[in-house]
């Protein structure tokens, strides 16, 4: 009978250890689930200041940029060719209608 009681005590002690280890395992698992990793990437490079153009260079850049703007405007006008066609045809028929109306 004493052997059975001793075995039950040992089993109870082992169960306590198992429950403690399971609790520890659950705690560690929860900590892993909610963990956050912060990474920081950094790239170092040397700054070399550029020389600013003088008055003549800035004036030349202004003329070049103005020319490019004018060309962009002409290209935009060319893209609107269907609009110009419809306005021309509409104006032609309007003038024709107006002349006919004025003759009467």
Buried (B, 14 or more C-beta within 10 A) or exposed (E): EEEEEEEEEEEEEEEEEEEEEEEEEEEEEEEEEEEEEEEEEEEEEEEEEEEEEEEEEEEEEEEEEEEEEEEEEEEEEEEEEEEEEEEEEEEEEEEEEEEEEEEE
